[in-house]
């Protein structure tokens, strides 16, 4: 069932129920009021008949007296304790009332009864008859005016309900169109996206500032985000393919060389094995880095603990000094160089920052540990620096500053992307300050 049909049916059904409840309440309240008025009127007439019987002399026939008090559309009967009525007083227009069932009542009471689809008000009161017997005086009146009023009220309520329901159906249809217009536009746009395989947005000709307008804006923002992520993914795949293409080409070339002359020339064999081994390690490192970037921080399962940052820095510096035969200074400007972090990730972060500093600088590198409002580790080099226009791009995957595109120094361009993810996973912050030709300073801050 369509949403538009559901809206129309639901709104119409709810209104119909409310109308039934309201109309029923009006009808029964009106009926009760009319019946109460009729009973009060009949009680007064019965009291008049009783008083008349008491004050009338014995010479006047009781039957004639009852006819004098007879209601225009009613009947008077004298009912003994047993047997049929002693007296029945009716008019020519109310002869059919004689067939109404009767009962003797020893007390006063007035009721409303329905017989054969007609309403009757019946009042009973005990009186002493001429023979000294206590009988029940029954005064009956057909409530034709009440029946007519109730029929008129039914007709009015029915017409009023139709007058309300019919426009409501059309109003519900119009309202559903207004509500569903942006939803249909959303569906149409999504179908176009599915067919054309392109990113499209909902055309917002006017702003209604409601939830539907908010939904459309949210969808458009989502499309912008998806398109941006899709382009980044395409760029990432393209860059990854490009980065892997070179080592694969080198491996293939040396493999072909080995097939031709490798067994006959030891120098080519050694050169090919060394090149293949080197390129294999580079592909392994590149693949490992890409897998790190592909994972979300929530999947890293950090083991947070109190880590002696000074000891970690000393160990890392020692390894890199031996590997690259470079000088790296460590300055500790705090008495308690302990930080809450994952020790393995902290080591990985230091390797990335120090590796970059060593690659882009021929002079000594300095590592500084400080603690104030946060725990900070700063890696400073005196190398080629980064142009100001490139500072905002250095965290992008596979990005390398133009002066560093030589593969011997430039690396894969993934290091700072991984470094930023490590810092963000620790709820920290990374900042780079650099001047071209003077050097670069990278500061990572961890919350205390």
C-alpha positions in Angstrom: 0.0 0.0 0.0 1.3 3.4 -1.0 2.2 5.9 1.8 -0.2 8.4 0.3 -3.0 5.9 0.6 -2.0 5.1 4.2 -2.1 8.8 5.1 -5.5 9.4 3.5 -7.0 6.2 5.1 -5.5 6.8 8.5 -6.6 10.5 8.7 -10.1 9.6 7.3 -10.5 6.7 9.7 -9.4 8.7 12.7 -11.7 11.6 11.8 -14.6 9.1 11.2 -14.1 7.6 14.7 -14.0 11.0 16.3 -17.2 12.0 14.4 -19.0 8.8 15.5 -18.0 9.4 19.1 -19.0 13.0 19.0 -22.3 12.4 17.1 -23.2 9.5 19.4 -22.6 11.7 22.4 -24.7 14.5 21.0 -27.5 12.2 20.0 -27.7 10.3 23.3 -27.4 13.5 25.4 -30.2 15.1 23.3 -32.3 12.0 23.6 -31.9 11.8 27.3 -32.8 15.4 27.7 -35.9 15.1 25.6 -37.0 12.0 27.5 -36.5 13.6 30.8 -38.6 16.6 29.8 -41.3 14.2 28.5 -41.3 12.3 31.8 -41.5 15.5 33.9 -44.4 16.7 31.7 -46.2 13.3 32.0 -45.7 13.3 35.8 -47.3 16.7 36.0 -50.3 15.5 33.9 -50.6 12.3 36.0 -50.7 14.4 39.2 -53.4 16.6 37.7 -55.5 13.5 36.9 -55.0 12.1 40.5 -56.1 15.4 42.0 -59.1 15.6 39.7 -60.2 12.1 40.8 -59.9 13.1 44.4 -61.9 16.3 44.1 -64.7 15.0 41.9 -68.0 14.2 43.4 -69.5 10.7 43.3 -72.2 11.8 40.8 -69.6 12.3 38.0 -68.6 9.2 36.1 -64.9 8.4 36.5 -64.6 7.4 32.8 -65.9 10.8 31.6 -63.6 12.5 34.0 -60.6 10.6 32.7 -61.5 11.6 29.2 -61.3 15.2 30.2 -57.6 14.8 31.3 -56.7 12.6 28.3 -53.5 13.7 26.5 -54.0 14.5 22.8 -51.8 11.6 21.7 -52.1 9.4 24.8 -54.1 7.0 26.8 -55.4 6.6 30.4 -56.0 3.2 32.0 -57.1 2.0 35.4 -55.3 -1.2 36.2 -56.4 -3.5 39.1 -54.1 -5.9 40.9 -55.5 -8.7 38.8 -57.6 -9.0 35.7 -57.9 -6.6 32.8 -58.1 -2.8 32.8 -61.2 -1.4 34.6 -61.3 1.7 32.4 -59.5 2.6 29.1 -59.7 6.1 27.9 -58.4 6.8 24.3 -59.2 9.0 21.4 -60.0 8.0 17.9 -56.3 8.8 16.9 -54.8 6.7 19.7 -56.9 3.5 19.6 -53.9 1.4 18.8 -52.4 2.3 22.2 -54.9 -0.1 23.8 -52.8 -3.0 22.5 -49.8 -2.0 24.6 -48.9 -4.4 27.3 -49.7 -3.4 30.9 -48.7 -4.2 34.4 -50.0 -3.2 37.9 -47.6 -1.1 40.0 -48.3 -0.3 43.6 -45.9 2.7 43.7 -45.4 5.9 41.6 -43.1 5.6 38.7 -42.5 7.0 35.3 -40.6 5.2 32.5 -39.8 5.5 28.8 -40.5 2.3 26.8 -40.0 1.5 23.1 -42.6 -0.8 21.4 -42.7 -1.5 17.7 -40.2 1.2 16.9 -42.1 3.9 18.8 -41.3 5.7 22.1 -43.8 5.9 24.9 -43.7 7.7 28.2 -45.7 5.7 30.8 -46.5 7.0 34.3 -48.1 4.9 37.1 -49.6 6.2 40.4 -51.8 4.3 42.9 -55.4 5.7 43.5 -58.5 4.5 45.4 -61.2 3.5 42.9 -64.9 3.9 43.4 -65.2 0.4 44.8 -62.6 1.1 47.5 -59.9 -1.0 45.7 -56.4 0.4 45.3 -55.7 0.5 41.6 -52.9 1.8 39.4 -53.6 4.9 37.3 -51.6 4.6 34.1 -51.1 7.6 31.8 -49.4 6.8 28.5 -48.2 9.3 25.9 -46.6 8.6 22.6 -43.5 10.7 22.1 -44.0 11.5 18.5 -42.4 14.9 18.8 -39.3 13.3 20.4 -39.1 10.7 17.6 -39.4 13.4 15.0 -36.7 15.5 16.7 -34.4 12.5 17.0 -34.9 11.7 13.3 -34.1 15.3 12.4 -31.0 15.3 14.6 -29.8 12.0 12.9 -30.2 13.6 9.5 -28.4 16.7 10.5 -25.5 14.8 12.1 -25.2 12.6 9.0 -25.1 15.6 6.7 -22.7 17.4 8.9 -20.4 14.3 9.0 -20.4 14.0 5.2 -19.7 17.7 4.9 -16.7 17.3 7.2 -15.5 13.9 5.9 -15.6 14.6 2.1 -13.4 17.8 2.3 -11.1 16.0 4.7 -10.4 13.2 2.2 -9.5 15.8 -0.4 -7.5 17.8 2.2 -5.7 14.6 3.2 -4.9 13.8 -0.4 -3.5 17.4 -0.9 -1.6 17.2 2.4 -0.1 13.8 1.4 1.1 15.2 -1.9 2.8 18.1 -0.1 4.4 15.8 2.4 5.4 13.2 -0.2 6.7 15.6 -2.8 10.3 15.7 -1.4 10.2 12.0 -0.7 9.2 11.3 -4.3 11.9 13.7 -5.4 14.4 11.7 -3.2 13.2 8.4 -4.7 13.5 9.8 -8.2 17.0 11.1 -7.5 18.1 7.8 -6.1 16.7 5.9 -9.1 18.7 8.3 -11.4 21.8 7.6 -9.3 21.2 3.9 -9.6 20.8 4.1 -13.4 23.4 6.7 -14.2 26.0 5.6 -11.6 26.6 9.3 -10.8 26.1 11.4 -7.7 23.0 13.6 -7.9 21.3 15.9 -5.4 17.7 16.9 -4.8 16.8 20.2 -6.3 15.6 22.5 -3.6 13.7 25.2 -5.3 12.3 26.6 -2.0 13.2 26.2 1.7 10.3 25.3 4.0 12.5 25.0 7.1 10.6 21.8 8.2 11.7 18.2 8.7 11.2 17.3 5.0 13.4 20.2 4.0 15.9 19.0 6.6 15.7 15.5 5.1 16.5 16.8 1.6 19.4 18.9 2.9 20.8 15.9 4.8 20.5 13.7 1.7 22.4 16.4 -0.3 25.1 16.6 2.3 25.3 12.8 2.3 25.7 12.8 -1.4 28.5 15.4 -1.1 30.3 13.3 1.5 29.9 10.1 -0.6 31.1 11.8 -3.7 34.1 13.2 -1.8 34.9 9.8 -0.3 34.4 8.1 -3.6 36.9 10.5 -5.3 39.3 9.9 -2.5 38.9 6.2 -2.8 39.5 6.4 -6.6 42.5 8.5 -6.0 43.8 6.1 -3.4 43.3 3.1 -5.6 45.0 5.0 -8.5 47.9 6.1 -6.4 48.3 2.6 -4.8 48.3 1.0 -8.3 50.9 3.5 -9.4 53.1 2.9 -6.4 52.9 -0.8 -6.7 53.5 -0.7 -10.5 57.1 0.4 -10.3 58.4 -2.4 -7.9 56.4 -5.0 -9.8 58.0 -3.8 -13.1 61.4 -3.9 -11.5 60.8 -7.4 -10.1 59.5 -8.6 -13.5 62.5 -7.1 -15.4 65.1 -8.7 -13.1 63.2 -12.0 -13.2 63.4 -11.9 -17.0 67.1 -11.1 -16.8 67.6 -14.1 -14.5 65.8 -16.3 -17.0 68.2 -15.2 -19.7 71.6 -14.9 -18.1 71.2 -15.4 -14.4 72.7 -18.9 -14.2 75.7 -18.0 -16.5 76.7 -14.6 -14.9 77.0 -14.5 -11.1 77.1 -10.7 -11.1 73.7 -10.4 -12.7 72.4 -13.1 -10.4 73.5 -11.2 -7.3 72.2 -7.9 -8.6 68.8 -9.4 -9.6 68.4 -11.1 -6.2 69.3 -8.0 -4.3 66.9 -5.8 -6.4 64.0 -8.3 -6.2 64.5 -8.6 -2.4 64.7 -4.8 -2.0 61.5 -4.2 -4.1 59.7 -7.1 -2.3 60.4 -5.5 1.1 59.2 -2.1 -0.3 56.0 -3.7 -1.6 55.5 -5.4 1.8 56.0 -2.2 3.7 53.7 -0.3 1.3 51.0 -2.9 1.6 51.3 -2.9 5.3 51.0 0.9 5.4 47.9 0.8 3.2 46.3 -1.8 5.4 46.8 0.5 8.4 45.2 3.4 6.6 42.3 1.2 5.5 41.4 0.3 9.1 39.3 2.6 11.2 40.8 3.7 14.6 38.1 1.7 16.4 39.6 -1.5 14.9 43.1 -0.9 16.2 42.4 -2.2 19.7 44.8 0.1 21.4 46.4 -1.1 24.6 46.5 2.1 26.7 49.0 2.1 29.5 51.5 4.4 31.3 54.5 4.6 29.0 57.9 6.0 29.7 58.2 8.2 26.6 61.9 9.0 27.3 62.8 5.3 27.3 60.8 4.7 24.1 62.5 7.7 22.4 65.9 6.5 23.5 65.4 3.1 22.1 64.0 4.4 18.8 66.8 6.9 18.4 69.4 4.3 19.1 68.1 2.0 16.3 67.9 4.8 13.8 71.3 6.2 14.6 72.8 2.8 13.9 70.8 2.2 10.8 71.4 5.6 9.1 74.6 6.6 10.9 73.1 10.0 11.8 73.1 12.1 15.0 69.8 12.5 16.9 69.6 14.5 20.1 67.0 13.9 22.8 66.0 16.8 25.2 63.7 15.9 28.1 62.2 19.0 29.7 60.0 17.3 32.3 60.8 15.3 35.4 58.0 12.8 34.7 58.1 11.9 31.0 55.2 9.4 31.3 52.3 9.4 28.8 49.1 7.3 28.6 49.4 5.6 25.2 49.8 2.4 23.3 53.5 1.7 23.4 53.7 -0.1 20.0 51.8 2.7 18.2 54.0 5.4 19.9 57.1 3.6 18.6 55.6 3.5 15.1 54.8 7.2 15.3 58.4 8.1 16.3 59.8 5.9 13.5 57.7 7.8 11.0 58.6 11.2 12.2 62.3 10.5 12.7 62.5 8.7 9.3 61.1 11.7 7.6 63.4 14.1 9.4 66.4 12.0 8.5 65.4 11.7 4.8 64.9 15.4 4.3 67.8 16.7 6.4 71.5 16.1 6.3 72.2 17.7 9.7 71.4 16.5 13.2 67.8 15.9 14.3 66.4 16.9 17.7 63.6 15.3 19.7 62.1 17.3 22.6 59.8 16.0 25.3 57.8 18.6 27.3 54.7 18.6 29.5 52.4 21.5 30.3 48.7 21.4 29.5 49.4 18.3 27.4 52.2 15.8 26.8 54.2 16.9 23.7 56.9 15.3 21.6 58.6 17.5 19.0 60.8 16.3 16.2 62.9 19.1 14.6 65.2 18.9 11.6 67.2 21.5 9.6 66.4 20.1 6.2 64.8 21.3 3.0 61.5 22.3 4.7 58.1 22.2 3.2 56.6 25.0 1.0 53.8 26.9 2.6 51.3 26.0 -0.1 52.0 22.3 0.5 51.6 22.2 4.3 47.8 21.6 4.1 48.4 18.5 1.8 51.1 16.7 3.6 48.6 14.4 5.4 47.1 13.2 2.2 47.9 9.7 1.1 50.7 9.3 -1.4 51.4 13.1 -1.3 55.0 14.0 -1.7 56.4 17.5 -1.8 57.9 18.2 -5.3 61.4 18.5 -4.0 61.1 15.1 -2.3 59.7 13.0 -5.2 62.9 11.1 -5.6 62.2 7.6 -4.4 65.5 7.4 -2.6 64.2 10.1 -0.2 60.5 10.5 -0.8 59.2 7.2 0.4 55.6 6.2 -0.4 53.9 9.3 0.9 51.9 7.4 3.5 53.9 8.1 6.6 52.2 11.3 7.8 48.8 9.9 7.0 49.5 7.0 9.3 51.0 9.3 11.9 47.9 11.5 12.0 45.7 8.4 12.4 47.8 7.2 15.3 47.6 10.6 17.1 43.9 10.9 16.5 43.3 7.4 17.8 45.0 8.7 21.1 42.7 11.8 21.0 45.7 13.9 20.4 46.8 16.6 17.9 49.6 16.9 15.4 51.0 20.2 14.1 53.7 20.9 11.5 55.7 24.1 11.3 58.1 24.5 8.4 60.1 27.0 6.5 61.4 26.2 3.1 65.2 25.8 3.2 65.4 26.1 7.0 63.7 23.0 8.4 60.6 21.4 9.8 59.2 20.9 13.3 56.5 18.3 14.0 54.8 18.4 17.3 52.4 15.7 18.6 50.3 16.4 21.7 48.6 13.8 23.9 46.1 14.6 26.6 47.4 14.2 30.2 
